[in-house]
Amino acid sequence: MSETNNKLNEGELKSGNTWAWLIVVGLGFLGGAGLVTILVNAGNFIPHICEELQIDPGQLTLWITCYAVFMAISQLYVGRLWPKVNTRLLLLASFLISIAAMALMGTYTEAWQFWISGAVIGLAGGVYFMVAAPILVTNWFAERVGLALGVVGIISGILAAILSPIDAMIVAAFGWRTAYFIVAIIACALALPWILFVFVYDPSKKGMRPFGWEPGMQNITAGSEKAAGIPANKALFSVPFICIFLAAGSFALYGGFQNLWGFAAEEWNFDPLFTAMMISVTSLFMLCGPIIGLVIDKIGPYKTSFGIIIIQLLASLGLLFFHQSEAIVLVLVFFFAFQGGIVGTTAPLLIRETFGAKDYTKILSYTQMGIGLIGGFSAPAVSFFYMAYGNFDAALVFGAALAVFGFICVVLAYVTKNATIRAKWQEN
């Protein structure tokens, strides 16, 4: 009787297609207002702060390392909060705390104060920076999940391109101290309407069904009592999880290359302006998000990951042996940025496909812990190879090795996935 009633209730749910895409747009704005504003555009402030306070850049930017460490720590509780706490309340509190911690930087006079803000941003921002999009998208999309995540990425990327020069102009016009507060207000204007009026964790709570979902399909809401999958306590010690964790973490190390392209350009006898072109071309990768998403929807996250990793390997080797031409370097730098497809898109979907919806938020949060912790040392890791061997070729060999290591990890996850599912999967 109860099963019949469940089916009837499922059948009465109305289409959530429009609302699902509203959530996608909102997540793009949340990414632009949060992660982009606080971290990506921090470079607009750092030189001015160092000049006025006479602080060494390395000392000041330790706040970003503090962010990475405390963001990783936050993942110990983030996965448990998402299914249990009202989404609007959770996102509102975490967003306002992280933005306030950034705005307060405009009042600081010592480096250690920035470090405290970095820690607070990590603890609060860890709730939504890297996990909000995969959690809400996979709850609201039974199909076209990859495309939806790609659209989130491209909206955030467009906002990054728009906000960076705006932030720079605000700093130039009002000074870095006042600019922090103005930028914080802009961030709130971009994100709060979506947080307050659009984001909903479970489509059924709004009387809707996910995009592409039909009555009789498996429940896809992460953490739902009706959802099937592998429990977190069994997933975290499985071979597929360890391999995905290591692969995603190793690909997060590629982020350090973008910070050091200037050294490569100098070694290859290109002018300083060319460094800016390399960074700009790297940013163009965000335009490929929907394309990667469509590929995922067509062939799945595992096969897509193999393709991305091979592209990453070829780009690393190409820059190692064919860096004499500016045009060739720019093309290869563009493909080098494909590492973002692993960290931002395929890794969350590998977790979802392998372990199901049952404890998805918990398992995903532990994966993000690895990305945050390992990625937080990306620049020092790449710098080590450059400084130890005195040339950028050594750093690119390291990049190629990362791709090989990541490929092996994903292969191991793929070949052990079915056995893990058969042994540990639970239906509810």
C-alpha positions as CSV (number, residue, x, y, z in Angstrom):
1,M,0.0,0.0,0.0
2,S,2.8,2.4,0.9
3,E,4.6,1.6,-2.3
4,T,1.5,2.4,-4.3
5,N,1.1,5.7,-2.5
6,N,4.8,6.5,-3.1
7,K,4.3,5.9,-6.9
8,L,1.2,8.1,-6.8
9,N,3.0,10.9,-5.1
10,E,5.9,10.6,-7.6
11,G,3.4,10.8,-10.4
12,E,1.9,14.0,-9.0
13,L,5.2,15.8,-9.0
14,K,5.3,18.5,-11.7
15,S,8.2,19.1,-14.0
16,G,11.1,20.9,-12.4
17,N,13.0,21.5,-15.7
18,T,12.8,25.3,-15.6
19,W,13.6,25.5,-11.9
20,A,16.6,23.1,-12.4
21,W,18.1,25.5,-15.0
22,L,17.4,28.5,-12.7
23,I,19.5,26.7,-10.1
24,V,22.3,26.2,-12.7
25,V,22.3,30.0,-13.4
26,G,22.2,30.7,-9.7
27,L,25.2,28.4,-9.0
28,G,27.2,30.2,-11.7
29,F,26.5,33.5,-10.0
30,L,27.3,32.0,-6.6
31,G,30.6,30.8,-8.0
32,G,31.4,34.3,-9.4
33,A,30.4,36.1,-6.2
34,G,32.2,33.6,-3.9
35,L,35.2,31.7,-5.2
36,V,36.0,34.1,-8.0
37,T,35.6,37.3,-5.9
38,I,37.5,36.1,-2.9
39,L,40.3,34.0,-4.3
40,V,40.6,34.4,-8.1
41,N,40.5,38.2,-8.0
42,A,42.7,38.5,-4.9
43,G,45.6,39.5,-7.2
44,N,44.0,42.9,-7.7
45,F,44.6,43.7,-4.1
46,I,47.8,41.9,-3.1
47,P,50.4,44.4,-4.8
48,H,48.7,47.4,-3.2
49,I,48.5,45.8,0.3
50,C,52.2,44.8,0.1
51,E,53.2,48.3,-0.9
52,E,51.3,50.1,1.8
53,L,51.9,47.7,4.7
54,Q,55.5,46.8,3.6
55,I,54.7,43.1,3.7
56,D,56.5,40.5,1.7
57,P,54.1,38.9,-0.9
58,G,55.0,35.4,0.2
59,Q,54.2,36.3,3.8
60,L,50.9,37.9,2.8
61,T,49.7,35.2,0.5
62,L,50.0,32.6,3.3
63,W,46.3,33.6,3.9
64,I,45.6,31.5,0.7
65,T,47.4,28.5,2.2
66,C,45.5,29.0,5.4
67,Y,42.3,29.0,3.3
68,A,43.3,25.7,1.7
69,V,44.1,24.0,4.9
70,F,41.0,25.1,6.7
71,M,38.8,24.4,3.7
72,A,40.1,20.8,3.8
73,I,39.2,20.7,7.6
74,S,35.7,22.0,6.8
75,Q,35.0,18.9,4.7
76,L,34.9,16.8,7.8
77,Y,31.5,18.3,8.6
78,V,30.3,19.8,5.2
79,G,29.0,16.5,3.9
80,R,26.9,15.9,6.9
81,L,25.4,19.5,7.0
82,W,24.1,19.6,3.4
83,P,21.3,16.9,3.7
84,K,20.3,18.0,7.3
85,V,20.4,21.8,7.3
86,N,18.0,24.0,5.3
87,T,19.9,24.9,2.1
88,R,19.0,28.6,2.1
89,L,20.1,29.0,5.7
90,L,23.3,27.0,5.2
91,L,24.3,28.9,2.1
92,L,23.3,32.3,3.5
93,A,25.4,31.8,6.7
94,S,28.4,30.4,5.0
95,F,28.4,33.0,2.2
96,L,28.0,36.0,4.5
97,I,30.7,34.8,6.9
98,S,33.2,34.2,4.0
99,I,32.4,37.6,2.4
100,A,32.6,39.4,5.8
101,A,36.0,37.8,6.4
102,M,37.2,39.1,3.0
103,A,35.7,42.6,3.6
104,L,37.5,42.9,6.9
105,M,40.8,42.6,5.1
106,G,40.3,46.3,4.3
107,T,40.9,47.1,8.0
108,Y,44.0,45.0,8.6
109,T,47.5,46.3,9.3
110,E,49.4,43.0,10.0
111,A,50.0,39.9,7.9
112,W,48.7,37.6,10.6
113,Q,45.3,39.2,10.4
114,F,45.0,38.2,6.8
115,W,45.8,34.6,7.8
116,I,42.9,34.6,10.2
117,S,40.6,35.7,7.5
118,G,42.0,33.0,5.3
119,A,41.2,30.4,7.9
120,V,37.6,31.7,8.3
121,I,37.1,31.8,4.6
122,G,38.2,28.2,4.4
123,L,35.9,27.0,7.1
124,A,32.8,28.9,5.8
125,G,33.6,28.9,2.0
126,G,34.2,25.1,2.2
127,V,30.5,24.7,2.6
128,Y,29.8,26.0,-0.9
129,F,33.0,26.8,-2.9
130,M,33.6,23.4,-4.4
131,V,30.6,21.3,-3.4
132,A,27.4,23.4,-3.9
133,A,27.4,22.9,-7.7
134,P,27.9,19.1,-7.9
135,I,25.4,18.5,-5.0
136,L,22.6,20.7,-6.3
137,V,23.1,19.8,-9.9
138,T,23.1,16.0,-9.3
139,N,20.0,16.4,-7.1
140,W,18.1,18.4,-9.8
141,F,19.3,16.6,-13.0
142,A,18.5,13.0,-13.7
143,E,20.1,13.5,-17.1
144,R,22.3,16.3,-18.8
145,V,24.3,16.4,-15.5
146,G,27.5,17.1,-17.3
147,L,26.1,19.8,-19.5
148,A,24.5,21.5,-16.4
149,L,27.9,21.5,-14.5
150,G,29.6,22.9,-17.6
151,V,27.1,25.7,-17.9
152,V,27.7,26.6,-14.2
153,G,31.4,26.8,-15.0
154,I,31.0,29.0,-18.0
155,I,28.8,31.5,-16.1
156,S,31.4,31.7,-13.3
157,G,34.1,32.1,-15.9
158,I,32.3,34.9,-17.7
159,L,31.8,36.6,-14.3
160,A,35.5,36.2,-13.6
161,A,36.4,37.9,-16.8
162,I,33.9,40.8,-16.1
163,L,34.6,41.2,-12.4
164,S,38.4,41.2,-12.4
165,P,38.8,44.5,-14.4
166,I,35.9,46.0,-12.4
167,D,37.6,45.1,-9.1
168,A,40.9,46.6,-10.5
169,M,39.1,49.8,-11.4
170,I,37.5,50.0,-7.9
171,V,40.9,49.5,-6.2
172,A,42.4,52.3,-8.4
173,A,39.5,54.7,-7.8
174,F,38.9,54.2,-4.1
175,G,42.0,52.5,-2.7
176,W,42.3,48.9,-1.6
177,R,40.8,49.3,1.8
178,T,37.5,50.9,0.6
179,A,37.5,48.6,-2.4
180,Y,37.2,45.5,-0.2
181,F,33.9,46.7,1.1
182,I,32.6,47.8,-2.3
183,V,33.5,44.4,-3.8
184,A,31.8,42.6,-0.9
185,I,28.6,44.6,-1.5
186,I,28.7,43.7,-5.2
187,A,29.2,40.0,-4.3
188,C,26.2,40.1,-2.1
189,A,24.1,41.6,-4.8
190,L,25.1,38.8,-7.2
191,A,24.6,35.9,-4.9
192,L,21.9,36.7,-2.3
193,P,18.8,36.7,-4.6
194,W,19.7,33.2,-5.7
195,I,20.4,31.9,-2.2
196,L,17.2,33.4,-0.8
197,F,14.7,32.6,-3.5
198,V,16.0,29.9,-5.8
199,F,18.2,27.2,-4.2
200,V,16.3,24.2,-3.0
201,Y,18.1,20.9,-2.0
202,D,15.4,18.3,-2.7
203,P,13.1,18.9,-5.8
204,S,10.3,17.0,-4.2
205,K,10.1,19.5,-1.3
206,K,9.1,22.0,-4.0
207,G,6.6,19.6,-5.5
208,M,8.9,19.0,-8.5
209,R,10.8,16.2,-10.1
210,P,14.4,16.6,-11.4
211,F,15.2,17.4,-15.0
212,G,14.7,14.2,-17.1
213,W,13.3,12.2,-14.2
214,E,10.2,10.0,-14.6
215,P,8.1,8.2,-12.0
216,G,9.6,4.8,-11.2
217,M,13.2,6.0,-11.6
218,Q,15.6,5.7,-8.7
219,N,15.6,8.5,-6.1
220,I,18.6,10.7,-6.9
221,T,18.5,13.2,-4.0
222,A,21.7,12.8,-2.1
223,G,21.3,11.6,1.5
224,S,17.6,10.8,1.0
225,E,16.3,7.8,3.0
226,K,15.0,6.4,-0.4
227,A,18.4,6.8,-2.1
228,A,20.6,3.8,-3.0
229,G,24.4,3.6,-3.0
230,I,27.4,2.7,-1.0
231,P,27.6,4.0,2.6
232,A,30.4,6.5,3.3
233,N,32.1,4.2,5.9
234,K,32.5,1.5,3.3
235,A,33.3,3.8,0.4
236,L,36.2,5.7,2.0
237,F,38.3,2.6,2.3
238,S,37.5,1.2,-1.1
239,V,40.0,1.1,-4.0
240,P,37.9,3.3,-6.3
241,F,37.6,6.1,-3.7
242,I,41.3,6.1,-2.9
243,C,42.2,6.2,-6.6
244,I,39.7,9.0,-7.4
245,F,41.0,10.9,-4.3
246,L,44.6,10.6,-5.5
247,A,43.8,11.4,-9.1
248,A,41.8,14.5,-8.3
249,G,44.4,15.7,-5.8
250,S,47.3,15.2,-8.2
251,F,45.4,17.2,-10.9
252,A,44.9,20.0,-8.4
253,L,48.7,20.4,-8.5
254,Y,48.5,21.7,-12.1
255,G,47.1,24.9,-10.7
256,G,50.6,25.9,-9.7
257,F,51.7,26.1,-13.4
258,Q,49.5,29.1,-14.1
259,N,51.1,31.0,-11.3
260,L,54.6,30.4,-12.8
261,W,54.0,30.8,-16.5
262,G,56.0,34.0,-16.3
263,F,59.2,32.0,-15.5
264,A,58.5,29.7,-18.5
265,A,58.0,32.7,-20.9
266,E,61.2,34.3,-19.7
267,E,63.2,31.1,-20.2
268,W,61.7,30.6,-23.7
269,N,62.7,34.2,-24.6
270,F,59.2,35.7,-24.8
271,D,58.4,39.2,-23.5
272,P,56.5,39.8,-20.3
273,L,53.3,40.7,-22.2
274,F,53.3,37.1,-23.5
275,T,52.8,35.8,-20.0
276,A,49.5,37.7,-19.7
277,M,48.5,36.1,-23.0
278,M,49.3,32.7,-21.6
279,I,47.1,33.3,-18.6
280,S,44.3,34.7,-20.7
281,V,44.4,31.6,-23.0
282,T,44.3,29.4,-19.9
283,S,41.1,31.2,-18.8
284,L,39.5,30.4,-22.1
285,F,39.2,26.8,-21.1
286,M,36.1,27.7,-19.1
287,L,34.3,28.1,-22.5
288,C,34.8,24.3,-23.0
289,G,32.8,23.4,-19.9
290,P,29.5,22.7,-21.7
291,I,31.3,20.7,-24.4
292,I,33.0,18.5,-21.8
293,G,29.6,18.2,-20.1
294,L,28.0,17.0,-23.3
295,V,30.8,14.4,-23.8
296,I,30.3,13.2,-20.2
297,D,26.5,12.9,-20.8
298,K,27.3,10.8,-24.0
299,I,30.1,8.5,-22.9
300,G,30.2,8.8,-19.1
301,P,32.7,10.4,-16.6
302,Y,35.3,7.6,-16.7
303,K,35.9,7.6,-20.4
304,T,35.8,11.4,-20.5
305,S,38.4,11.5,-17.7
306,F,40.7,9.2,-19.8
307,G,40.4,11.6,-22.7
308,I,41.1,14.7,-20.6
309,I,44.2,13.1,-19.0
310,I,45.6,12.1,-22.3
311,I,45.1,15.7,-23.5
312,Q,46.9,16.9,-20.4
313,L,49.8,14.6,-21.0
314,L,50.2,15.6,-24.6
315,A,50.0,19.3,-23.6
316,S,52.8,18.8,-21.0
317,L,55.0,17.0,-23.4
318,G,54.2,19.5,-26.2
319,L,55.3,22.4,-24.0
320,L,58.4,20.5,-23.1
321,F,59.6,19.9,-26.6
322,F,57.8,22.5,-28.8
323,H,58.0,25.8,-27.0
324,Q,59.9,27.8,-29.7
325,S,56.8,29.3,-31.3
326,E,54.4,31.7,-29.6
327,A,51.4,30.3,-31.5
328,I,52.2,26.7,-30.6
329,V,52.8,27.6,-26.9
330,L,49.4,29.4,-26.7
331,V,47.6,26.4,-28.2
332,L,49.3,24.0,-25.8
333,V,48.7,26.2,-22.8
334,F,45.0,26.2,-23.7
335,F,45.0,22.3,-23.7
336,F,47.1,22.3,-20.6
337,A,44.2,24.0,-18.8
338,F,42.1,20.8,-19.3
339,Q,43.1,19.7,-15.8
340,G,40.2,21.9,-14.6
341,G,37.9,19.4,-16.2
342,I,39.0,16.7,-13.8
343,V,39.0,18.8,-10.7
344,G,35.7,20.6,-11.3
345,T,33.6,18.3,-13.4
346,T,34.6,14.6,-13.8
347,A,35.8,14.0,-10.2
348,P,32.4,14.7,-8.6
349,L,30.6,12.7,-11.3
350,L,33.0,9.8,-10.9
351,I,32.1,9.7,-7.2
352,R,28.4,9.9,-8.0
353,E,28.5,7.1,-10.6
354,T,30.6,4.8,-8.4
355,F,29.0,5.3,-5.0
356,G,25.5,6.5,-5.8
357,A,23.3,9.1,-4.1
358,K,23.1,7.5,-0.6
359,D,26.0,9.3,1.0
360,Y,27.1,11.4,-1.9
361,T,27.6,14.6,0.0
362,K,29.8,12.9,2.6
363,I,32.0,11.1,0.0
364,L,32.3,14.1,-2.2
365,S,33.4,16.3,0.7
366,Y,36.3,13.9,1.5
367,T,37.3,14.1,-2.2
368,Q,37.3,17.9,-2.0
369,M,39.5,17.6,1.1
370,G,42.2,16.0,-1.0
371,I,41.8,18.6,-3.8
372,G,42.1,21.4,-1.3
373,L,45.0,20.1,0.8
374,I,47.1,18.9,-2.2
375,G,46.1,21.8,-4.4
376,G,47.0,24.3,-1.7
377,F,50.7,23.4,-2.3
378,S,50.5,23.5,-6.1
379,A,52.7,26.6,-6.6
380,P,55.4,25.4,-4.1
381,A,55.5,22.0,-5.7
382,V,55.9,23.3,-9.2
383,S,58.4,25.9,-7.9
384,F,60.5,23.2,-6.3
385,F,61.2,21.4,-9.6
386,Y,61.9,24.7,-11.3
387,M,64.3,25.9,-8.7
388,A,65.9,22.5,-8.0
389,Y,66.9,21.9,-11.6
390,G,67.2,25.5,-12.8
391,N,64.8,25.2,-15.8
392,F,61.1,24.9,-16.5
393,D,61.6,21.7,-18.4
394,A,61.9,19.9,-15.0
395,A,58.5,21.3,-14.0
396,L,57.0,20.1,-17.3
397,V,58.4,16.6,-16.7
398,F,56.7,16.8,-13.3
399,G,53.5,17.8,-15.1
400,A,53.7,14.8,-17.5
401,A,54.3,12.5,-14.6
402,L,51.2,13.8,-12.8
403,A,49.2,12.9,-15.9
404,V,50.6,9.4,-16.0
405,F,49.9,9.0,-12.3
406,G,46.3,10.3,-12.6
407,F,45.7,8.0,-15.6
408,I,46.8,4.9,-13.6
409,C,44.6,5.9,-10.7
410,V,41.5,6.4,-12.8
411,V,42.1,3.1,-14.6
412,L,42.4,1.3,-11.2
413,A,39.2,3.0,-10.1
414,Y,37.4,1.9,-13.3
415,V,38.5,-1.8,-13.2
416,T,37.6,-2.1,-9.5
417,K,34.3,-0.2,-9.6
418,N,31.9,-3.0,-10.5
419,A,33.4,-5.4,-7.9
420,T,33.0,-2.6,-5.2
421,I,29.4,-2.0,-6.2
422,R,28.5,-5.6,-6.1
423,A,30.1,-6.0,-2.7
424,K,28.9,-2.8,-0.9
425,W,25.9,-1.4,-2.7
426,Q,22.8,-0.9,-0.6
427,E,19.2,-0.5,-1.8
428,N,16.7,1.2,0.4
